[in-house]
Amino acid sequence: MATNHPRDTLTVKPSPVQQKTQRFFAPCPRGLEGALFDELTELGAIHVGPTDGGVAFQGPFTLGYRVCLWSRIASRVLWQLAEDEYHHEEDIYEIARSIAWPNLFTAQELIRVQVDAIRSPVTSLEFVTLRVKDAIVDSFRAVQDERPSVDTSMPDMRIHVFLTAYTATVYLDLAGEALFKRGYRREGLQAPLRENLAAGMLALKGWRGQMPLFDPMCGSGTILTEAAMIAMNLAPGGQRPFAFEKIRNFEANVFDAMRAEAAAGAKPLPPNLLFGNDRDVDAVEVTRRHLQNIGGEATASAVTITNVPMETLAAPAPTGLLLTNPPYGERLNELADLKAWYPAVGTWLKKTMAGWKACFITADRAMPSGIGFKPSKKTPLFNGALDCRLFEFELYAGSRREPPKDKTA
Ligand SMILES: C[S@@+](CC[C@H](N)C(=O)[O-])C[C@H]1O[C@@H](n2cnc3c(N)ncnc32)[C@H](O)[C@@H]1O
């Protein structure tokens, strides 16, 4: 039974919250918090604070639009609606019930509640999920007959609750579908990288289109496509819808202006900047289609893509950044194949790629010793649930190749 609450009035004003500074949280792949901090700061966020798995920030409400449109690294943009202390489940219901939900979206929107917790004393996250849903429904019922329905697969509004030991924070997800879903990937190949992980690695290596980039095992071309979008100054969210467009008081004129500004700033992709290769012909075709999806044939044909075993390739330029995601060898027989293949990779790097910086993201810690190079840098990164390392090798002419000794890099 719904109880009366001081906020139980439907008061949709023309401009509800936009003027006030708002709090946001942007989750990202673990290991990219620093890169996301820099990106958010550049986009105009204030009080930017990285934590494990994401970055908190503040700014006007419309900064949420801008980050959804422009962040290459964030997975979502969560808008903070309430935060308070709690001791048991019913306190979390009250925190959620204190929010004037009918002022945020209509009862026609399908909702999904997701609860995550770190060191929370609550015994059932499912029960908390149910109580937060109850709070939203009760909030609607207090002012009107209709209530939103739950849809966990294709919701319009995602409500996220984050519990620590003492505090519950309620967020509305401004993105909708995760931000790494840019809209250009319409077909899958095995083991593609997440788009925001690829963009994050380019950011970690300081790549902004100023030097040649080469992915000799490009698979579906995620690294190349993200690099093309950076070089062309294309907004990563320019081709997709966002949940915030369904929020009441959505300022369409503000967002239209942001999109128009983004479209006006796009540049063609220069030739001889991006180079890709894969020994699998299907991979090469999918890569081309992904490049076409972001910028048409002009973009795809500006990228040189070959279809040979990497070890037979010449360097595409005297210097540049090689960034790639080799097979991981997750299955035992693949691991044996990988170990047998690594020395050939080392020989190829030494003979062919002197003058380049080479970066490999892999879950196989023995990769550097396998190829016989000592990494100049290793950065822990998560590819989904896989605990990976981004190994960097400086390839000098004359070589700093070392005998294989570092077994557990
Ligand atoms: C893990 S996948 C790369 C996925 C890619 N980063 C993406 O996002 O789609 C590894 C790729 O390396 C390719 N590959 C493996 N060994 C190769 C070799 N010796 N030469 C060229 N390509 C190779 C495979 O065909 C596969 O497409």
The ligand as an ORCA input file, in Angstrom:
! r2SCAN-3c Opt
* xyz 0 1
  C      41.751    -11.950    -30.294
  S      41.512    -11.738    -32.000
  C      41.577    -10.010    -32.233
  C      40.264     -9.364    -31.927
  C      40.199     -7.898    -32.277
  N      41.030     -7.075    -31.400
  C      38.760     -7.391    -32.290
  O      38.434     -6.490    -31.503
  O      37.944     -7.935    -33.021
  C      43.033    -12.276    -32.646
  C      43.117    -12.223    -34.168
  O      44.459    -12.547    -34.541
  C      44.417    -13.206    -35.798
  N      45.708    -13.904    -35.946
  C      46.187    -14.898    -35.166
  N      47.435    -15.224    -35.566
  C      47.748    -14.431    -36.616
  C      48.902    -14.275    -37.448
  N      49.958    -15.030    -37.270
  N      48.855    -13.348    -38.409
  C      47.775    -12.563    -38.596
  N      46.642    -12.677    -37.838
  C      46.637    -13.589    -36.866
  C      43.189    -14.077    -35.702
  O      42.708    -14.404    -36.995
  C      42.223    -13.198    -34.909
  O      41.378    -12.468    -35.777
*
